[in-house]
């Protein structure tokens, strides 16, 4: 089983009406370290956000929440992730296709045990 790492870009959602900030994001999956969880690394954050592959997959189809993370589809081709921390709230919008591609690669690296 090998680790999967995918770099993509996401749009940082802000209060500014005309601000459109694109940020680099690292998506990681290491089945040796934790076969159930994926990691999302955002710029300026010292720690990755960690949650299950199943949670990410559910959030691509319908709004879902787990602890400090919420995920929901936004239209037909976008997905929003909202992260809550003591420093505040970070909201990023992804092309759903990037997240789907990442998930497919994780299931190829380590299928779901039956």
Secondary structure, DSSP 4 states (H G I P E B T S, - for coil): ---EEEEEEEEEE-SSTT--EEEEEEEEE-TTT-TTEEEEEETT-SS-EEEEHHHHHHHHHS-EEETTEEEEEETTTEEEEEEEETTEEEEEEEEHHHHHHHHHHHHHHSPPP-
